[in-house]
Amino acid sequence: MKPRTNVFALCCFALIGLVLLFPACKKESQPIRVGMVQWPGYEFLYLAQQKGFLKEEGLNIQLFDFVSLSDSRRAFERGQIDIVTGTIVELLVIRENSYKLPQAFFVTDFSNGADVILGRKPIQTISELKGKNIGVEPASLDLLTINLALLQNQMDITDVVLVPMAQNGMEDSFERKEVDAICTYPPTSVKILNKGDANILFNSTQIPGYIVDVLIADKNFIDSRAEDLAIIIRCIDRAIQYSHDYPNEALAIMSEHEQISVTEIQEAYRGMLVEPLKTQMDYFAPEGQLFKALEIALEILRETDVIQRNILVSDLINQRPVALALSKFQ
């Protein structure tokens, strides 16, 4: 009987071992799907993946490139991705259009000159756009940019003609003279300006703190994967530091993904404030800049009938992943 007892005990221990291992196996089988568009502010996530930082932490992250904010937003609304990179406008539009409860859980950057309105030469000012055609991506940051630019010049949206188009179609449309101006950002803006046919009529330095890029996930996903999101945030922060320590290598990796030169991506970064982990909690407070920017964007999108739901700004922000990421260093 003794040998039989030992075999039974060994089987029990093996079964217990499998049960203990199961959570780790389950985590491995559930990758986090992230949708990205071309924008230098999001490239530190790509750099973190390329350098293996995420893999070192045991995370299975799948990055999907999208050609426009609208495409990535719709993929998120359909549940095809778990995290979407976007602006606060995408955050509001997702809440308006879907059953999801989207929340910003990390600020990647503030645009500080990178977002621009380009006018065809010889147009030099926003006031010269009265009655002109302006290319904008529907239900996107472009609506916030153009509205704020017009307001600063004693104009409103009725003074211009908005022409809806995807961001990846703006270069061709501008070249074919289908529009007189476009709302755009790197790398598209870089490519157009390099051709010498456009003037910068307006840029985001004129609306400091109001164009904010964030990582967005559904509230339920954040609640269930907060620890993993904290790891992603720490890896992004590590990638930002890596770009300071090894700028040549980091810029080469990121510029290739953006499909622009190293010089051009350096110029793009001069037009934005990339936010490290240590500054993040300041933005998530009720009086923080993220909260203020969302209030302004919500007001403008209500006035233009893009937003009709009763939306509370406080419901659109979740600081838990950042708090968890910071606690790792305390």
C-alpha positions in Angstrom: 0.0 0.0 0.0 2.9 2.4 0.7 4.0 2.8 -2.9 0.3 3.5 -3.9 0.1 6.2 -1.2 3.3 7.9 -2.5 2.0 8.0 -6.1 -1.3 9.5 -4.9 0.6 12.1 -2.9 2.8 13.0 -5.9 -0.3 13.3 -8.1 -1.9 15.7 -5.6 1.2 17.8 -5.5 1.4 17.9 -9.2 -2.3 19.0 -9.4 -1.7 21.7 -6.9 1.3 22.9 -8.9 -0.8 23.2 -12.0 -3.5 25.2 -10.2 -0.9 27.6 -8.9 0.6 28.0 -12.3 -2.8 28.5 -14.0 -3.1 32.3 -13.3 0.3 33.0 -14.9 -0.7 30.9 -18.0 -4.0 32.7 -18.2 -2.2 36.1 -18.2 0.1 34.9 -21.0 -3.0 33.9 -23.1 -4.6 37.4 -22.8 -2.4 39.9 -24.7 -3.1 43.6 -24.5 -4.0 45.0 -27.9 -3.0 48.6 -28.4 -4.0 50.8 -31.4 -1.6 53.5 -32.5 -1.6 56.3 -35.1 1.5 58.1 -36.4 2.3 60.8 -33.8 5.7 61.2 -32.2 4.2 61.5 -28.7 3.1 57.8 -28.9 6.4 56.5 -30.2 7.8 55.8 -26.7 5.4 52.9 -26.4 6.8 51.6 -29.7 10.3 52.2 -28.5 9.5 50.3 -25.2 8.3 47.3 -27.3 11.3 47.4 -29.7 13.8 47.5 -26.9 12.1 44.6 -25.1 11.1 46.5 -22.0 7.6 45.2 -22.1 8.7 41.6 -22.7 11.1 41.8 -19.8 8.1 42.6 -17.5 6.2 39.5 -18.8 3.6 41.5 -20.8 2.3 40.3 -24.2 1.6 43.6 -25.9 0.3 43.7 -29.5 0.7 47.0 -31.3 -1.5 47.8 -34.3 -0.8 50.8 -36.5 -3.8 52.8 -37.8 -3.7 55.4 -40.6 -6.1 57.8 -38.8 -7.5 58.6 -35.3 -11.0 57.8 -36.6 -10.0 54.3 -37.6 -8.3 53.5 -34.3 -11.2 55.0 -32.4 -13.7 52.9 -34.2 -11.6 49.8 -33.6 -11.7 50.6 -29.9 -15.5 51.1 -30.0 -15.9 47.7 -31.6 -13.7 46.0 -29.0 -11.0 45.1 -31.5 -8.3 46.7 -29.3 -8.0 47.2 -25.6 -6.1 50.5 -25.5 -6.2 53.3 -28.0 -3.8 56.2 -28.3 -5.6 59.5 -28.9 -6.4 63.0 -27.9 -9.0 64.1 -25.4 -11.4 64.6 -28.3 -11.3 60.9 -29.2 -12.0 60.2 -25.5 -15.1 62.4 -25.6 -16.3 61.0 -29.0 -15.9 57.4 -27.8 -18.1 58.2 -24.8 -20.7 59.8 -27.1 -20.8 57.1 -29.7 -20.5 53.8 -27.8 -21.6 51.8 -24.8 -18.0 51.9 -23.4 -16.9 54.0 -20.5 -13.5 55.3 -21.8 -11.0 56.8 -19.5 -7.7 58.5 -19.9 -5.1 56.7 -17.7 -1.9 58.3 -18.9 -0.8 61.6 -20.5 1.7 61.0 -23.2 2.3 64.6 -24.2 0.9 68.1 -24.6 1.2 69.6 -28.0 3.2 72.8 -27.9 3.4 73.8 -31.6 3.3 70.4 -33.3 -0.4 70.6 -34.2 -0.9 73.2 -36.9 -3.2 74.7 -39.4 -1.5 75.0 -42.8 -2.7 77.4 -45.5 -1.8 77.3 -49.1 0.6 80.1 -50.1 0.1 83.1 -50.3 -2.5 82.7 -47.4 -0.7 83.8 -44.2 -3.4 84.3 -41.5 -6.5 82.6 -40.1 -8.7 85.6 -41.0 -7.9 85.0 -44.7 -9.6 81.6 -44.4 -13.1 83.2 -44.4 -15.2 81.3 -47.0 -12.3 78.9 -47.7 -12.2 75.1 -47.7 -10.4 73.5 -44.7 -9.6 69.8 -44.5 -10.4 68.3 -41.2 -10.6 64.8 -39.9 -14.2 64.3 -38.7 -14.9 63.9 -34.9 -11.3 64.4 -34.1 -8.9 66.9 -32.5 -9.1 68.9 -35.7 -12.5 70.2 -34.6 -11.0 71.5 -31.3 -8.0 73.1 -33.1 -10.0 74.9 -35.8 -12.6 76.1 -33.4 -10.1 77.6 -31.0 -8.1 79.1 -33.9 -11.2 80.8 -35.3 -12.3 82.1 -31.8 -8.9 83.7 -31.3 -9.5 85.6 -34.6 -13.1 86.7 -33.9 -14.5 84.1 -36.2 -16.5 80.9 -35.8 -17.1 77.7 -37.7 -19.8 79.2 -39.9 -17.1 81.4 -41.5 -15.4 78.5 -43.2 -16.2 75.4 -45.1 -15.1 72.2 -43.4 -14.1 69.4 -45.8 -14.0 65.9 -44.0 -11.0 63.7 -44.9 -8.7 61.2 -43.2 -5.4 62.4 -42.0 -3.5 60.1 -44.4 -5.4 61.8 -47.3 -4.5 65.4 -46.5 -1.2 65.5 -48.2 -2.6 64.5 -51.6 -5.7 66.6 -51.2 -3.6 69.7 -50.4 -1.3 69.0 -53.3 -4.3 68.6 -55.7 -5.6 72.0 -54.4 -8.9 70.5 -53.2 -8.6 72.5 -50.0 -7.1 75.9 -49.1 -6.0 74.8 -45.6 -5.7 71.7 -43.4 -5.6 70.9 -39.7 -2.7 68.4 -39.3 0.4 67.3 -37.3 3.6 65.4 -37.8 4.5 63.4 -39.9 1.9 64.8 -42.4 2.7 68.4 -41.6 6.4 67.8 -42.0 6.0 66.3 -45.4 3.7 69.2 -46.6 6.0 71.9 -45.3 9.0 70.3 -46.9 7.4 70.8 -50.3 7.3 74.6 -49.8 3.7 75.3 -50.8 2.3 76.0 -47.3 2.4 78.5 -44.5 1.8 77.8 -40.8 -1.3 79.9 -40.0 -1.8 78.6 -36.5 -0.1 76.2 -34.1 -0.7 74.8 -30.7 1.6 77.2 -28.8 -1.3 79.6 -29.2 -3.5 77.3 -27.1 -1.1 76.0 -24.5 -2.2 73.0 -22.5 -5.4 72.3 -24.4 -4.2 69.7 -26.9 -3.5 66.7 -24.8 -2.6 63.2 -26.0 -3.5 60.3 -23.8 -3.8 56.5 -23.5 -7.4 55.4 -23.3 -9.0 52.2 -22.1 -12.5 51.2 -20.9 -13.1 51.5 -17.2 -13.8 47.8 -16.8 -10.5 47.0 -18.5 -8.6 49.4 -16.3 -10.2 48.0 -13.2 -9.3 44.4 -14.2 -5.8 45.1 -15.6 -4.6 48.1 -13.5 -1.3 46.4 -12.5 -0.5 45.6 -16.1 -1.3 49.2 -17.2 1.0 50.4 -14.5 3.8 48.2 -16.0 3.1 49.7 -19.4 3.4 53.2 -18.0 6.7 52.3 -16.3 8.0 50.9 -19.6 7.0 54.1 -21.4 8.8 56.1 -18.8 11.9 53.9 -19.2 11.7 54.4 -22.9 11.6 58.2 -22.4 14.7 58.0 -20.2 16.4 55.7 -22.8 15.8 58.3 -25.5 17.7 60.8 -23.3 20.6 58.4 -22.6 20.9 57.0 -26.2 19.3 59.7 -28.4 20.8 58.5 -31.7 19.5 55.0 -31.4 16.1 55.9 -30.0 15.4 58.6 -32.6 16.4 56.3 -35.4 14.0 53.6 -34.2 11.1 56.1 -33.7 11.7 58.1 -36.9 11.7 55.0 -39.0 8.3 54.0 -37.5 7.0 57.5 -38.2 8.4 57.4 -41.7 10.2 60.7 -41.4 13.9 61.6 -40.9 15.7 61.8 -37.5 16.0 65.6 -38.0 12.2 65.9 -38.7 11.3 63.9 -35.6 13.6 66.0 -33.5 11.8 69.1 -34.8 8.5 67.5 -34.0 9.6 66.9 -30.4 10.4 70.5 -30.0 6.7 71.2 -30.6 5.5 69.0 -27.8 6.0 68.4 -24.1 6.5 64.7 -23.4 5.4 63.8 -20.0 7.4 61.6 -17.7 5.8 59.5 -15.0 6.9 61.8 -12.1 4.7 64.6 -13.4 1.6 62.6 -14.1 -0.4 62.9 -10.9 -0.6 66.7 -11.2 -2.7 66.3 -14.4 -5.2 63.9 -12.9 -6.3 66.2 -10.0 -9.6 68.0 -10.3 -7.8 71.3 -10.8 -5.2 69.7 -13.1 -4.6 70.6 -16.7 -6.1 67.4 -18.1 -9.4 68.2 -16.3 -9.3 71.8 -17.6 -8.5 70.7 -21.2 -11.4 68.2 -21.1 -13.8 70.9 -19.9 -12.9 73.2 -22.8 -13.1 70.4 -25.4 -16.4 69.3 -24.0 -17.8 72.8 -24.2 -16.7 73.3 -27.8 -17.9 69.8 -29.0 -21.3 70.5 -27.4 -21.6 73.8 -29.3 -20.8 72.0 -32.5 -23.3 69.2 -31.7 -20.6 66.5 -31.8 -21.4 65.8 -28.1 -25.1 65.6 -27.0 -24.8 63.2 -24.1 -24.6 64.4 -20.5 -20.9 63.6 -19.8 -19.1 64.3 -16.6 -15.4 65.1 -17.0 -14.6 63.3 -13.7 -15.9 60.0 -15.3 -13.3 60.3 -18.1 -10.2 60.2 -15.9 -8.6 57.3 -14.0 -5.5 57.9 -12.0 -5.1 54.4 -10.6 -2.6 53.0 -13.1 -0.4 56.0 -12.7 -0.6 55.8 -8.9 0.3 52.1 -9.0 3.2 52.9 -11.3 4.5 55.6 -9.0 4.2 53.4 -5.9 6.7 51.0 -7.4 9.4 53.7 -7.0 8.4 54.7 -3.4 
